[in-house]
């Protein structure tokens, strides 16, 4: 499709390809884009108004919640919970399932999100992002259940992220390629800027937090040593969306393995790892726990953590040989 096409037109054109499409899914993506525009505005104003600083509370992960984290979480809920597309919402910021209000129509999808990943970087003007995932519900009735959310990542019907940086970009896949849309603030529209994104099969970048090297096991140490011998370039921002987006575009590998302090890994399976894994596979890349395809992992709880090795196909496969040996 022609670059510069609006997200709205792109969604409508895609919908026409599928007989029997009801428009539910198209409407849901459009609502996500609306929330992203509002969050983008607030992020861009963060240095001008009193929106920074901690809320004085902790999320379910035990992490301090910043004001903009809470704002983004509540905004997605406000925008999505009354549209009739969803039956339930879960978030990194909430302990339990948010049921769609009784007064609102119920839909056939569930929505999972990390509403504002990397928000601790706002005050130093580093790119941050929102990560989201959509599954078709499994249960019946007028309430969502854990079963609806505890599905392997391969069952996703959509995954995406929004990166708030020098420009705001929405990247998503429905299992038929990965497409990127850049927000034109002048007209308030997301415009097609990257159609059919493909990650290079091998990259020159490796991304890992080397401050934790004393906690790494032997496999991680050996792989990082190998990466350095191959003269790969170290690039690590500390904002998952920013690190992933760079490697998706340029090629490379991102690693957040388990270590002596995080025996199950640190990243959240449902809210961070699985959505990005679905995106990268659709872009011809790969995602792994080190020993298992990430999209084959069956979650056992809503806030389950996991190791994550993700990026260019050949780089991930090479890393796996170290973890499996």
MOGI-V171928 format. One record per backbone hydrogen bond with DSSP energy under -1.0 kcal/mol. CO is the residue of the C=O (numbers start at 0). NH is the residue of the N-H. If there is no record, write none. Layout:
CO;NH
CO;NH
//
This chain:
1;4
4;191
5;9
6;10
7;11
8;12
9;13
10;14
11;15
13;16
14;17
17;20
22;26
23;27
24;28
25;29
26;30
27;31
28;32
29;33
30;34
31;35
32;36
33;37
34;38
35;39
36;40
37;41
38;42
39;43
40;44
42;45
44;47
44;48
48;50
52;66
56;64
58;61
62;58
64;54
65;69
66;70
67;71
68;72
69;73
70;74
71;75
72;76
73;77
74;78
75;79
76;80
84;108
85;106
86;99
87;110
88;97
89;112
90;93
97;88
100;103
107;136
108;86
109;134
110;89
111;132
112;91
113;130
116;128
117;120
118;121
120;123
120;125
121;124
127;163
128;116
129;161
130;113
131;159
132;111
133;156
133;157
134;109
144;147
145;148
145;149
148;150
151;154
152;155
157;133
158;172
159;131
160;170
161;129
162;168
163;127
166;164
167;182
168;162
169;180
170;160
171;178
172;158
177;196
178;171
179;192
179;193
180;169
181;190
183;187
183;188
188;183
189;6
190;181
191;3
193;179
200;313
203;232
204;252
205;234
206;254
207;209
208;211
209;212
211;214
214;259
216;220
217;221
218;222
219;223
220;224
221;225
222;226
223;227
224;228
225;229
226;231
227;230
232;205
238;242
239;243
240;244
241;245
242;246
243;247
244;248
245;249
246;250
251;311
252;206
253;309
255;307
261;258
261;264
266;305
267;271
267;272
268;273
271;275
272;276
273;277
274;278
275;279
276;280
277;281
279;284
280;283
282;198
285;310
286;293
287;308
291;288
292;295
293;296
294;153
300;303
303;268
307;255
308;287
309;253
310;285
311;315
312;316
313;317
314;318
315;319
316;320
318;321
318;322
319;323
//
